[in-house]
């Protein structure tokens, strides 16, 4: 089978690598297409190097822009590529604009469409990622869910059982495959920290960093937490100027963006992680590190139900109270079912056993 795997933004690289490896190990012809949604070297090149991800077969170079402009540019660039390569299937991962754009192009062409991380729902329609997730699932032939709660969401929305496959979490495949290398990182020494003696912070979601009032409140809460546990914050490019404009409280140290291995090492060594990232919620759960999510909702509730994650919202007082409680009494490590490092293998079996578009029902066919 000939299969296109699509990556566009930083979280996609960790998700697509185990899928590509498993497909190639089972004899598929795999083309890696990088849309170029993330193009800064600190957000892009270093991750390819750290993950051992081979250079993309095609780079679309779409760059940044509004949601409509970026989605449109990806579609315009991806459509002729699908016609040229004539794949049997296209694999998209996650919930970024590239995911939706390539899904729409594929659905209007001949290949089967597979969505990795299908069924995740935050119930927050103001999140662009939620719209991307729901729309991508709607046109997908294979709905590759990371956990049973995601599969339950899909069934509740009326998807067919033969579309839904609970395969586990590909992010955890990549984490486990690279954990020993990450543990050899010298990043803690370079930054002057010891294991368990600092907290880690990430901020990048528009709802948190684009509104100065919201960001100021988050910084106030984080500053109070930092009085009890020093915090290190690798600065996402979209947040850097806004943080510097507001001023960062004492005890919070801004550092440059970290590569994948360094960032895993920072998570593994942290006493607590405070984040608005979905992927970090998953990685901390797999690592057994206490996590406080700085959002009012999460599309990964399994990390709360069966992991180390606690949803704190964005109210400064609640963030402080939650963080101090966790520092005093950390939750016990728990890992969801099938988060075992073999999700990529399960995905490859589904795709390679499923045949071509001519041999299986399409998403809206009657079963």
C-alpha positions in Angstrom: 0.0 0.0 0.0 1.1 3.6 -0.6 0.3 5.9 2.3 0.8 9.6 2.8 1.5 10.7 6.4 0.9 14.4 7.1 2.7 16.5 9.7 2.4 20.3 10.0 3.0 21.5 13.5 5.4 20.5 16.3 3.0 18.1 18.2 2.4 16.2 14.9 6.1 15.1 14.6 5.9 13.0 17.8 2.5 11.5 16.7 3.4 10.6 13.1 6.9 9.0 13.8 5.6 5.7 15.3 2.9 5.4 12.7 5.5 5.8 9.9 7.9 3.4 11.5 5.2 0.7 11.9 3.9 1.1 8.4 7.3 0.8 6.9 8.3 -2.1 9.0 5.2 -3.9 7.6 6.1 -3.2 4.0 4.0 -0.1 3.2 5.4 2.7 0.9 5.2 5.8 3.1 5.5 9.5 1.9 6.0 12.1 4.7 4.4 15.4 3.8 5.4 18.4 6.0 3.0 21.3 5.4 5.3 23.9 7.0 2.6 25.2 9.4 5.5 25.4 12.0 8.7 26.5 10.3 10.8 28.2 13.0 14.0 26.1 13.5 13.4 26.0 17.2 9.9 24.6 16.7 10.8 22.4 13.7 14.3 21.3 12.7 15.4 20.3 16.3 12.4 18.0 16.6 13.3 16.2 13.4 16.8 15.7 14.7 15.8 14.6 18.2 13.2 12.1 17.0 15.3 10.7 14.2 12.5 11.6 11.8 13.7 11.4 8.2 13.4 14.6 6.1 10.0 15.0 4.6 9.5 13.7 1.0 7.6 16.9 0.3 7.6 20.3 2.1 4.6 22.5 1.3 6.0 25.7 3.1 2.6 27.2 3.8 3.8 29.4 6.8 1.6 31.3 9.2 -1.6 33.3 8.7 -5.3 33.4 9.7 -7.1 30.1 10.1 -8.8 30.5 6.8 -5.7 31.6 4.9 -3.5 28.9 6.4 -6.1 26.2 5.8 -6.7 27.3 2.2 -3.0 27.4 1.4 -2.5 23.8 2.7 -5.4 22.6 0.7 -4.2 24.3 -2.5 -0.7 22.8 -2.1 -1.8 19.3 -0.9 -4.5 18.7 -3.6 -2.1 18.3 -6.6 0.2 16.2 -4.5 -2.6 13.7 -3.8 -3.3 13.6 -7.5 0.3 13.0 -8.3 1.1 10.3 -5.7 -2.3 8.5 -5.9 -2.1 7.0 -2.4 -4.3 4.2 -1.0 -4.7 6.1 2.3 -3.8 9.4 3.9 -3.0 9.6 7.7 -3.6 12.9 9.5 -2.9 13.4 13.2 -4.1 15.7 15.9 -6.1 18.9 15.5 -4.1 21.7 13.8 -5.2 23.5 10.6 -3.1 21.2 8.5 -5.0 18.2 9.8 -8.3 19.6 8.7 -7.0 21.0 5.4 -5.5 17.7 4.3 -8.5 15.8 5.6 -10.9 17.8 3.4 -8.7 17.3 0.3 -8.4 13.6 0.9 -12.2 13.2 1.5 -12.9 14.7 -2.0 -10.3 12.5 -3.6 -10.0 8.7 -3.9 -7.9 7.6 -0.8 -9.1 6.4 2.5 -8.6 8.9 5.3 -7.3 7.9 8.8 -7.4 10.3 11.7 -5.0 9.6 14.6 -6.4 10.9 17.9 -10.0 10.7 16.8 -12.8 11.3 19.3 -11.0 13.8 21.6 -13.5 16.4 22.7 -13.1 19.5 24.9 -16.8 20.5 24.4 -15.4 24.1 23.9 -16.5 25.4 20.5 -14.4 28.5 20.9 -11.3 26.4 20.5 -10.2 26.2 16.8 -8.8 22.8 17.6 -12.2 21.5 18.6 -13.7 22.5 15.3 -10.8 20.9 13.5 -11.2 17.7 15.5 -14.9 17.3 14.9 -14.8 18.2 11.2 -11.8 15.8 10.5 -13.6 12.9 12.3 -16.7 13.5 10.2 -14.9 12.8 6.9 -12.6 10.1 8.1 -12.8 6.4 7.2 -10.7 5.2 10.1 -11.2 6.8 13.5 -8.1 5.9 15.5 -8.9 6.7 19.1 -6.2 6.9 21.8 -8.5 5.7 24.6 -11.9 4.2 25.4 -13.5 7.6 26.4 -12.6 9.0 22.9 -14.3 5.9 21.3 -17.4 6.5 23.5 -17.5 10.1 22.2 -17.5 8.8 18.6 -20.3 6.2 19.3 -22.4 8.9 20.9 -22.0 11.0 17.8 -23.3 8.2 15.6 -20.1 6.8 14.0 -20.1 3.2 12.9 -18.3 0.6 15.0 -16.3 -0.6 12.0 -14.8 3.0 11.7 -13.7 3.1 15.4 -10.5 1.5 16.6 -9.0 2.1 20.1 -5.3 1.9 19.4 -3.6 3.7 22.3 -1.6 6.9 22.4 1.1 7.5 19.7 2.6 10.3 21.8 3.4 7.7 24.4 5.0 5.5 21.8 7.5 8.3 21.0 8.0 9.2 24.7 8.9 5.6 25.7 11.1 5.1 22.6 13.2 8.2 23.5 13.0 8.2 27.3 16.4 6.7 28.0 18.0 9.2 25.6 16.1 12.1 27.3 17.3 10.9 30.7 20.9 11.4 29.5 20.2 15.0 28.6 22.3 17.6 30.4 19.6 20.2 30.3 19.1 20.3 34.1 22.8 20.9 34.6 22.9 23.6 32.0 20.0 25.4 33.7 21.3 24.8 37.2 18.4 22.7 38.5 18.2 19.4 40.4 15.6 16.7 39.9 12.5 17.5 42.0 13.6 21.0 42.9 11.7 23.0 40.3 8.4 23.3 38.5 7.9 23.5 34.7 5.5 25.8 32.9 4.2 26.0 29.3 1.9 28.6 27.9 0.9 28.9 24.3 -2.9 28.7 23.7 -4.4 31.9 22.3 -7.0 32.0 25.0 -4.3 32.3 27.5 -1.6 34.4 25.9 -3.5 36.7 23.5 -5.6 38.5 26.2 -3.3 40.7 28.4 -5.8 40.5 31.3 -6.0 36.7 31.2 -2.2 36.4 30.8 -1.6 38.9 33.7 -3.8 36.8 35.9 -2.0 33.6 35.0 1.4 35.2 35.7 0.1 36.5 39.1 -1.0 32.9 40.1 2.2 31.4 38.8 4.3 34.0 40.7 2.6 32.9 43.9 3.3 29.2 43.1 7.0 30.2 42.4 7.3 31.5 45.9 7.0 27.8 47.0 8.7 26.1 44.1 10.9 27.9 41.5 9.4 27.7 38.0 11.1 27.4 34.6 9.2 28.5 31.5 10.5 27.6 28.0 9.1 30.4 26.0 6.9 29.5 23.0 7.5 32.1 20.2 3.9 33.3 20.2 4.1 34.1 23.9 7.5 35.6 24.2 6.7 39.2 23.4 3.5 39.2 25.4 5.3 37.8 28.5 8.1 40.4 28.3 5.6 43.2 27.8 3.8 42.3 31.0 6.8 41.4 33.1 7.4 38.1 34.7 7.2 37.7 38.5 10.2 36.7 40.6 10.8 33.0 40.8 9.7 32.3 37.1 12.7 31.9 34.8 12.2 32.3 31.1 14.4 30.0 28.9 14.6 29.4 25.2 12.3 26.8 23.6 13.6 23.3 24.4 14.0 20.4 21.9 12.1 17.2 22.3 14.7 15.3 24.4 15.5 18.3 26.6 11.8 19.0 27.2 11.1 15.4 28.2 14.0 15.6 30.6 12.5 18.8 32.1 9.1 17.1 32.5 10.6 13.9 34.0 12.6 15.9 36.5 10.0 18.4 37.6 8.3 18.4 40.9 5.1 19.8 39.2 4.1 20.9 35.7 1.7 23.7 35.0 0.5 23.8 31.4 -2.1 24.6 28.8 -0.9 21.9 26.4 -2.8 18.8 25.6 0.3 16.8 24.8 2.0 17.7 28.1 -1.1 16.4 30.0 -0.5 13.1 28.3 3.3 13.0 28.7 3.1 13.9 32.4 0.5 11.2 33.0 2.8 8.6 31.3 5.8 9.9 33.3 3.9 9.9 36.6 4.6 13.6 37.2 1.9 15.8 38.8 0.3 18.2 36.3 -1.9 21.3 36.7 -3.8 22.2 33.5 -4.3 26.0 33.1 -7.6 25.6 31.2 -11.3 25.4 31.9 -11.6 22.2 30.0 -9.6 19.4 28.5 -10.1 17.1 25.4 -8.0 14.5 27.3 -10.2 13.9 30.4 -8.6 10.4 30.8 -5.5 12.2 32.1 -7.7 13.5 34.9 -9.6 10.3 35.5 -6.7 7.8 35.2 -3.6 10.0 35.4 -1.8 12.7 37.3 -3.5 15.7 35.8 -5.7 18.2 37.6 -7.9 20.8 35.9 -7.4 24.1 37.6 -8.9 26.6 35.1 -7.5 30.1 34.7 -8.5 31.8 38.0 -5.3 32.8 39.8 -6.5 31.9 43.3 -7.7 28.5 42.1 -4.4 27.8 40.3 -2.4 28.6 43.5 -4.7 26.5 45.7 -4.5 23.6 43.3 -0.7 23.7 42.9 0.0 24.1 46.6 -2.3 21.1 47.4 -0.5 19.0 44.8 2.9 20.0 46.0 1.9 18.9 49.5 0.2 15.7 48.4 1.1 14.6 44.9 -1.4 12.2 43.1 -0.2 8.6 42.7 1.1 7.6 39.2 -1.6 5.9 37.0 -1.4 5.1 33.3 -4.4 4.5 31.0 -4.9 1.2 29.2 -3.0 0.8 25.9 -0.6 3.6 26.7 2.1 1.0 26.3 4.3 2.2 23.4 2.6 0.0 20.7 -0.1 2.3 19.3 1.8 2.7 16.0 1.8 -1.0 15.5 -2.0 -1.2 16.1 -2.6 1.6 13.7 -0.5 0.0 11.0 -2.4 -3.3 11.3 -5.8 -1.4 11.0 -4.7 0.4 7.8 -2.9 -2.5 6.1 -5.7 -5.0 6.9 -8.4 -2.6 5.9 -7.9 -2.7 2.1 -8.6 0.1 -0.3 -11.5 2.5 -0.8 -13.0 0.2 -3.4 -13.4 -2.6 -0.8 -14.9 -0.8 2.3 -17.9 1.4 3.1 -17.3 5.1 3.1 -18.1 7.3 6.2 -21.8 7.9 5.3 -22.6 4.6 3.7 -25.4 2.5 5.3 -24.0 -0.5 7.1 
